[in-house]
Amino acid sequence: MPESNPSLIRTARAEDEDALRRLDRAVWSPLHAVSGPPAPDAPFFPRDAGPEAHLVAETDGRVVGYLRLGTPTPLPSNAHVRYIRGLAVADEARGKGVGRALLRAAVAEARAKGFRRITLRVLGHNTVARALYESEGFVVEGVQPEEFFLDGVYVDDVMMGMRLV
């Protein structure tokens, strides 16, 4: 069983950018990324997802994880769905409940803002992440077999979701 989580979960701030950029580079892996590692000078916050679209886990004043939120499409007919666009936890914070705390905070925030569903995509071979999502109530809603070719292997793209109402 994971240790209790000592992290503070909060909305990201602009001044978190350097710490988040470093974290993103440190945890990059073909286990969970479909594109190459981020460039050292690439901005962390994309134009369509500023600090307000991120939840940050902080332990002892250090950023140890983040969760990026958005919507699956820009269509008004899809605006009732919250989409988890990314989740990362520093190696030293794994197994301590940081990812679970971020996920729970995202679900709580989505419910509070009136979203009806929350969804995400996860690579089929990322069994640790899939187990976390399933343990928090996400279910597999679809699989695109061999959707990505990563590190010499074809990998499934797994769509998961949860009803919030």
LOZANU-57058 format. One record per residue: residue number from 1; y, x, z of N, C-alpha, C in turn; residue in one letter. Coordinates in nm, 2 decimals, always signed. Atoms other than C-alpha are relative to their C-alpha. Example, Ala and Ser with C-alpha at 12.3 -4.5 7.8 and 13.67 -1.06 7.14 Angstrom:
BEGIN
1, -0.12, +0.09, +0.00, -0.45, +1.23, +0.78, +0.12, +0.09, +0.00, A
2, -0.11, -0.09, +0.00, -0.11, +1.37, +0.71, +0.11, -0.08, +0.08, S
//
This chain:
BEGIN
1, -0.12, +0.09, +0.00, +0.00, +0.00, +0.00, +0.12, +0.09, +0.00, M
2, -0.12, -0.09, +0.01, +0.35, +0.14, -0.09, +0.07, +0.00, +0.13, P
3, -0.08, -0.01, -0.12, +0.57, +0.26, +0.19, +0.12, -0.10, -0.02, E
4, -0.11, +0.09, +0.01, +0.86, +0.03, +0.28, +0.12, +0.07, -0.07, S
5, -0.10, -0.06, +0.08, +1.16, +0.09, +0.06, +0.13, +0.02, +0.08, N
6, -0.12, -0.02, -0.07, +1.46, +0.26, +0.23, +0.12, +0.00, -0.09, P
7, -0.11, -0.01, +0.09, +1.67, +0.23, -0.08, +0.10, -0.12, +0.01, S
8, -0.10, +0.11, +0.02, +1.99, +0.03, -0.12, +0.00, -0.03, -0.15, L
9, -0.01, +0.05, +0.14, +2.00, -0.18, -0.44, +0.14, -0.06, -0.02, I
10, -0.14, +0.05, +0.03, +2.34, -0.24, -0.59, +0.03, +0.01, -0.15, R
11, -0.04, +0.00, +0.13, +2.52, -0.29, -0.91, +0.05, +0.14, -0.03, T
12, -0.05, -0.14, +0.03, +2.59, +0.04, -1.09, +0.16, +0.00, -0.01, A
13, -0.14, -0.02, +0.01, +2.94, +0.18, -1.10, +0.02, +0.11, -0.11, R
14, -0.03, -0.10, +0.11, +3.11, +0.39, -1.38, -0.03, +0.14, +0.05, A
15, +0.02, -0.14, -0.05, +3.09, +0.70, -1.15, -0.15, +0.03, +0.02, E
16, +0.14, -0.03, +0.00, +2.71, +0.67, -1.15, -0.05, +0.06, -0.13, D
17, +0.05, -0.04, +0.13, +2.69, +0.77, -1.51, -0.07, +0.14, -0.01, E
18, +0.07, -0.13, +0.00, +2.61, +1.14, -1.46, -0.13, +0.00, +0.07, D
19, +0.13, +0.00, -0.08, +2.34, +1.08, -1.20, -0.10, -0.08, -0.08, A
20, +0.09, +0.08, +0.08, +2.19, +0.81, -1.42, -0.05, +0.07, -0.13, L
21, +0.03, -0.08, +0.12, +2.20, +1.03, -1.73, -0.11, +0.11, +0.04, R
22, +0.10, -0.10, -0.05, +2.02, +1.31, -1.53, -0.14, -0.06, +0.03, R
23, +0.13, +0.07, -0.03, +1.76, +1.06, -1.40, -0.07, -0.04, -0.13, L
24, +0.06, +0.05, +0.13, +1.70, +0.92, -1.75, -0.07, +0.12, -0.07, D
25, +0.06, -0.12, +0.07, +1.63, +1.27, -1.89, -0.12, +0.05, +0.08, R
26, +0.11, -0.05, -0.09, +1.41, +1.37, -1.59, -0.12, -0.08, -0.01, A
27, +0.12, +0.08, -0.01, +1.18, +1.08, -1.61, -0.05, -0.04, -0.14, V
28, +0.04, +0.04, +0.13, +1.16, +1.04, -1.99, -0.15, +0.05, -0.03, W
29, +0.14, -0.02, +0.03, +0.80, +1.02, -2.11, -0.05, -0.09, -0.11, S
30, +0.06, +0.09, +0.10, +0.60, +0.88, -2.41, -0.08, -0.11, +0.06, P
31, +0.08, +0.10, -0.07, +0.42, +0.68, -2.15, +0.08, -0.13, +0.00, L
32, -0.08, +0.12, -0.01, +0.72, +0.44, -2.14, +0.12, +0.00, -0.10, H
33, -0.11, +0.00, +0.10, +0.97, +0.54, -2.41, -0.05, +0.00, -0.14, A
34, +0.04, +0.01, +0.15, +0.95, +0.45, -2.78, +0.09, +0.08, -0.09, V
35, -0.08, -0.09, +0.07, +1.22, +0.69, -2.88, +0.00, +0.14, +0.07, S
36, -0.01, -0.13, -0.06, +1.28, +1.06, -2.82, +0.08, +0.01, +0.13, G
37, -0.08, -0.02, -0.13, +1.43, +1.20, -2.50, +0.15, -0.01, -0.03, P
38, -0.14, +0.01, +0.01, +1.80, +1.13, -2.45, +0.07, +0.14, -0.01, P
39, -0.07, -0.12, +0.01, +2.04, +1.40, -2.56, +0.07, +0.03, +0.13, A
40, -0.07, -0.03, -0.13, +2.20, +1.58, -2.26, +0.14, -0.05, +0.01, P
41, -0.14, +0.05, +0.00, +2.55, +1.47, -2.36, +0.01, -0.15, -0.04, D
42, +0.00, +0.15, +0.05, +2.45, +1.11, -2.47, +0.05, -0.08, +0.12, A
43, -0.04, +0.09, -0.11, +2.63, +0.84, -2.27, -0.12, -0.08, +0.06, P
44, +0.11, +0.08, -0.06, +2.40, +0.66, -2.03, +0.03, -0.15, -0.02, F
45, -0.03, +0.14, +0.01, +2.58, +0.33, -2.05, +0.03, -0.03, -0.15, F
46, -0.03, +0.03, +0.14, +2.55, +0.19, -2.41, +0.11, -0.10, -0.01, P
47, -0.11, +0.09, +0.02, +2.83, -0.02, -2.55, -0.03, -0.14, +0.04, R
48, +0.04, +0.14, -0.04, +2.64, -0.34, -2.49, -0.06, -0.02, +0.14, D
49, +0.06, +0.01, -0.13, +2.53, -0.26, -2.14, +0.08, +0.10, +0.09, A
50, -0.08, -0.09, -0.09, +2.80, -0.12, -1.91, -0.06, +0.00, +0.14, G
51, +0.05, -0.01, -0.13, +2.76, -0.05, -1.54, -0.04, -0.14, +0.06, P
52, +0.03, +0.14, -0.05, +2.76, -0.43, -1.46, -0.14, -0.05, -0.04, E
53, +0.13, +0.04, +0.05, +2.43, -0.46, -1.66, -0.11, +0.08, +0.07, A
54, +0.10, -0.09, -0.06, +2.25, -0.21, -1.43, -0.01, -0.02, +0.15, H
55, +0.02, -0.01, -0.15, +2.10, -0.23, -1.08, -0.04, +0.14, +0.03, L
56, +0.03, -0.14, -0.04, +2.08, +0.11, -0.91, -0.07, +0.00, +0.14, V
57, +0.06, -0.03, -0.13, +1.85, +0.22, -0.63, +0.06, +0.13, +0.06, A
58, -0.06, -0.11, -0.06, +2.02, +0.46, -0.39, -0.07, +0.03, +0.13, E
59, +0.06, -0.04, -0.13, +1.85, +0.65, -0.11, +0.07, +0.12, +0.05, T
60, -0.08, -0.10, -0.06, +2.05, +0.87, +0.12, +0.11, +0.05, -0.09, D
61, -0.11, -0.03, +0.08, +2.34, +0.85, -0.11, -0.03, +0.06, -0.14, G
62, +0.04, -0.05, +0.13, +2.14, +0.97, -0.42, -0.06, -0.12, -0.08, R
63, +0.05, +0.10, +0.09, +2.06, +0.75, -0.72, -0.15, +0.05, -0.03, V
64, +0.15, -0.03, +0.02, +1.67, +0.74, -0.74, -0.06, -0.10, -0.09, V
65, +0.06, +0.09, +0.09, +1.62, +0.45, -0.98, +0.11, -0.09, -0.06, G
66, -0.09, +0.10, +0.06, +1.78, +0.19, -1.21, -0.08, -0.10, -0.08, Y
67, +0.06, +0.11, +0.08, +1.70, -0.13, -1.39, +0.11, -0.05, -0.09, L
68, -0.10, +0.05, +0.10, +1.89, -0.23, -1.71, -0.03, -0.14, -0.04, R
69, +0.01, +0.14, +0.03, +1.95, -0.60, -1.78, +0.07, -0.03, -0.12, L
70, -0.07, +0.05, +0.11, +2.05, -0.79, -2.08, -0.06, -0.14, -0.04, G
71, +0.06, +0.12, +0.06, +1.95, -1.08, -2.30, -0.09, +0.04, -0.12, T
72, +0.09, -0.04, +0.11, +1.67, -1.07, -2.56, +0.07, +0.00, -0.14, P
73, -0.07, +0.01, +0.12, +1.90, -1.17, -2.84, +0.14, -0.05, +0.02, T
74, -0.14, +0.05, -0.02, +2.27, -1.25, -2.89, +0.02, -0.15, -0.03, P
75, -0.01, +0.14, +0.04, +2.19, -1.61, -2.99, +0.03, -0.09, +0.12, L
76, -0.02, +0.09, -0.11, +2.33, -1.89, -2.77, -0.12, -0.08, +0.04, P
77, +0.12, +0.07, -0.03, +2.00, -2.07, -2.80, -0.10, +0.08, +0.09, S
78, +0.08, -0.09, -0.08, +1.84, -1.78, -2.61, +0.06, +0.05, +0.12, N
79, -0.09, -0.05, -0.11, +2.11, -1.73, -2.35, -0.06, -0.04, +0.14, A
80, +0.06, +0.04, -0.13, +1.89, -1.89, -2.07, -0.11, +0.10, +0.04, H
81, +0.10, -0.10, -0.03, +1.66, -1.58, -2.08, +0.06, +0.13, +0.04, V
82, -0.05, -0.14, -0.04, +1.73, -1.26, -1.88, -0.11, +0.09, -0.05, R
83, +0.09, -0.10, +0.06, +1.57, -0.95, -2.03, +0.01, +0.13, +0.07, Y
84, +0.00, -0.13, -0.06, +1.47, -0.63, -1.85, -0.01, +0.10, -0.11, I
85, -0.01, -0.09, +0.11, +1.57, -0.36, -2.09, -0.05, +0.14, +0.03, R
86, +0.04, -0.13, -0.04, +1.46, -0.06, -1.89, -0.01, +0.01, +0.16, G
87, +0.02, -0.02, -0.14, +1.33, +0.05, -1.55, -0.04, +0.14, +0.02, L
88, +0.04, -0.14, -0.02, +1.32, +0.41, -1.42, +0.01, +0.03, +0.15, A
89, +0.00, -0.05, -0.14, +1.24, +0.57, -1.09, -0.03, +0.15, +0.00, V
90, +0.01, -0.14, -0.02, +1.28, +0.93, -0.99, -0.14, +0.04, +0.05, A
91, +0.13, -0.04, -0.04, +0.95, +1.12, -0.95, -0.02, +0.00, +0.15, D
92, +0.01, -0.01, -0.15, +1.01, +1.18, -0.58, +0.01, -0.13, +0.07, E
93, -0.01, +0.13, -0.06, +1.08, +0.82, -0.52, -0.11, -0.10, -0.04, A
94, +0.11, +0.08, +0.04, +0.77, +0.68, -0.69, -0.10, -0.03, +0.11, R
95, +0.10, +0.04, -0.10, +0.52, +0.49, -0.48, +0.06, -0.04, +0.14, G
96, -0.07, +0.03, -0.12, +0.78, +0.41, -0.22, +0.07, -0.14, +0.00, K
97, -0.06, +0.14, +0.00, +0.88, +0.06, -0.33, +0.13, -0.01, -0.08, G
98, -0.13, +0.01, +0.07, +1.19, +0.15, -0.53, -0.01, -0.08, -0.13, V
99, +0.01, +0.08, +0.12, +1.07, +0.00, -0.86, -0.02, -0.15, +0.04, G
100, +0.02, +0.14, -0.04, +0.95, -0.31, -0.68, +0.13, -0.06, +0.05, R
101, -0.13, +0.05, -0.05, +1.29, -0.35, -0.50, +0.09, -0.03, -0.11, A
102, -0.08, +0.02, +0.12, +1.47, -0.31, -0.83, -0.04, -0.13, -0.07, L
103, +0.05, +0.12, +0.07, +1.25, -0.57, -0.99, +0.03, -0.13, +0.07, L
104, -0.03, +0.12, -0.08, +1.28, -0.82, -0.71, +0.15, -0.03, +0.00, R
105, -0.14, +0.02, +0.00, +1.66, -0.77, -0.71, +0.04, -0.06, -0.14, A
106, -0.03, +0.05, +0.14, +1.67, -0.84, -1.09, -0.05, -0.15, -0.01, A
107, +0.05, +0.14, +0.01, +1.46, -1.16, -1.05, +0.09, -0.09, +0.09, V
108, -0.09, +0.08, -0.08, +1.68, -1.28, -0.76, +0.13, -0.02, -0.06, A
109, -0.13, +0.01, +0.06, +2.00, -1.21, -0.95, -0.01, -0.10, -0.12, E
110, +0.02, +0.09, +0.11, +1.86, -1.39, -1.26, -0.01, -0.15, +0.05, A
111, +0.01, +0.13, -0.05, +1.77, -1.69, -1.05, +0.14, -0.05, +0.05, R
112, -0.13, +0.03, -0.05, +2.11, -1.69, -0.88, +0.10, -0.03, -0.11, A
113, -0.09, +0.02, +0.12, +2.28, -1.68, -1.22, -0.04, -0.12, -0.09, K
114, +0.05, +0.12, +0.07, +2.08, -1.98, -1.34, -0.08, +0.03, -0.13, G
115, +0.09, -0.02, +0.11, +1.85, -1.81, -1.59, -0.13, -0.07, +0.02, F
116, +0.13, +0.08, -0.01, +1.53, -2.01, -1.66, -0.12, +0.09, -0.01, R
117, +0.11, -0.09, +0.02, +1.31, -1.71, -1.76, +0.05, +0.14, +0.01, R
118, -0.03, -0.15, +0.00, +1.30, -1.33, -1.72, -0.12, +0.06, -0.08, I
119, +0.11, -0.06, +0.08, +1.11, -1.12, -1.97, +0.02, +0.15, -0.01, T
120, +0.00, -0.14, +0.02, +1.03, -0.76, -2.05, -0.10, +0.04, -0.10, L
121, +0.10, -0.06, +0.08, +0.83, -0.54, -2.28, -0.04, +0.13, +0.06, R
122, +0.06, -0.12, -0.06, +0.60, -0.26, -2.16, -0.11, +0.05, -0.09, V
123, +0.10, -0.06, +0.09, +0.38, -0.02, -2.35, -0.14, -0.02, +0.07, L
124, +0.13, +0.04, -0.05, +0.01, -0.11, -2.32, -0.06, +0.11, +0.09, G
125, +0.07, -0.11, -0.08, -0.09, +0.23, -2.18, +0.07, +0.03, +0.13, H
126, -0.08, -0.03, -0.12, +0.17, +0.22, -1.90, -0.06, -0.10, +0.11, N
127, +0.07, +0.09, -0.09, -0.08, +0.07, -1.65, +0.06, -0.01, +0.13, T
128, -0.07, +0.01, -0.13, +0.12, +0.15, -1.34, +0.11, -0.10, -0.01, V
129, -0.11, +0.10, +0.02, +0.42, -0.05, -1.47, -0.06, -0.14, -0.02, A
130, +0.06, +0.13, +0.02, +0.20, -0.33, -1.59, -0.05, -0.06, +0.13, R
131, +0.06, +0.05, -0.13, +0.03, -0.36, -1.25, +0.12, -0.04, +0.09, A
132, -0.11, +0.04, -0.08, +0.37, -0.37, -1.08, +0.06, -0.13, -0.04, L
133, -0.05, +0.12, +0.06, +0.50, -0.64, -1.31, -0.09, -0.12, +0.03, Y
134, +0.10, +0.11, -0.02, +0.18, -0.85, -1.27, +0.00, -0.03, +0.15, E
135, +0.00, +0.03, -0.14, +0.19, -0.81, -0.89, +0.13, -0.08, +0.05, S
136, -0.13, +0.07, -0.03, +0.55, -0.95, -0.89, +0.00, -0.14, -0.08, E
137, +0.01, +0.13, +0.06, +0.44, -1.26, -1.09, +0.03, -0.01, -0.15, G
138, -0.01, -0.01, +0.14, +0.50, -1.15, -1.45, -0.14, -0.02, -0.07, F
139, +0.13, +0.02, +0.07, +0.23, -1.26, -1.70, +0.01, +0.05, -0.14, V
140, +0.00, -0.04, +0.14, +0.13, -1.13, -2.04, +0.02, -0.12, -0.09, V
141, -0.03, +0.11, +0.09, +0.28, -1.36, -2.30, -0.03, +0.03, -0.15, E
142, +0.03, -0.04, +0.14, +0.19, -1.16, -2.61, -0.02, +0.15, -0.01, G
143, +0.03, -0.14, +0.02, +0.06, -0.83, -2.74, +0.02, +0.03, -0.15, V
144, -0.01, -0.05, +0.14, +0.16, -0.65, -3.06, -0.09, +0.12, +0.00, Q
145, +0.09, -0.11, +0.00, -0.14, -0.43, -3.12, +0.05, +0.12, -0.08, P
146, -0.04, -0.13, +0.07, -0.07, -0.06, -3.21, +0.14, -0.01, -0.07, E
147, -0.14, +0.01, +0.06, +0.30, -0.14, -3.26, +0.07, +0.13, -0.01, E
148, -0.07, -0.13, +0.00, +0.41, +0.21, -3.18, -0.10, +0.12, -0.01, F
149, +0.08, -0.12, +0.01, +0.27, +0.56, -3.27, +0.08, +0.10, +0.08, F
150, -0.06, -0.09, -0.10, +0.36, +0.78, -2.97, -0.09, +0.12, +0.04, L
151, +0.07, -0.12, -0.04, +0.25, +1.13, -2.90, -0.14, +0.01, -0.05, D
152, +0.13, +0.00, +0.07, -0.03, +1.10, -3.15, -0.09, -0.11, +0.02, G
153, +0.08, +0.11, -0.03, -0.16, +0.77, -3.03, +0.07, -0.13, -0.04, V
154, -0.05, +0.13, +0.02, -0.12, +0.41, -3.14, +0.00, -0.08, +0.13, Y
155, -0.02, +0.07, -0.13, +0.01, +0.20, -2.85, +0.04, -0.14, -0.02, V
156, -0.04, +0.15, +0.00, +0.03, -0.18, -2.79, +0.14, -0.02, +0.06, D
157, -0.12, +0.04, -0.07, +0.36, -0.34, -2.71, -0.03, -0.13, +0.06, D
158, +0.05, +0.12, -0.07, +0.30, -0.60, -2.44, +0.13, -0.07, +0.05, V
159, -0.11, +0.08, -0.04, +0.55, -0.88, -2.38, -0.05, -0.08, +0.13, M
160, +0.03, +0.07, -0.13, +0.56, -1.02, -2.02, +0.12, -0.08, +0.04, M
161, -0.11, +0.08, -0.04, +0.76, -1.29, -1.87, -0.04, -0.08, +0.13, G
162, +0.02, +0.08, -0.12, +0.81, -1.52, -1.57, +0.10, -0.11, -0.01, M
163, -0.09, +0.12, -0.01, +0.96, -1.87, -1.53, +0.07, +0.01, +0.13, R
164, -0.09, -0.01, -0.12, +1.24, -1.88, -1.28, +0.03, -0.13, +0.06, L
165, -0.03, +0.13, -0.06, +1.27, -2.25, -1.23, -0.13, -0.09, +0.00, V
//
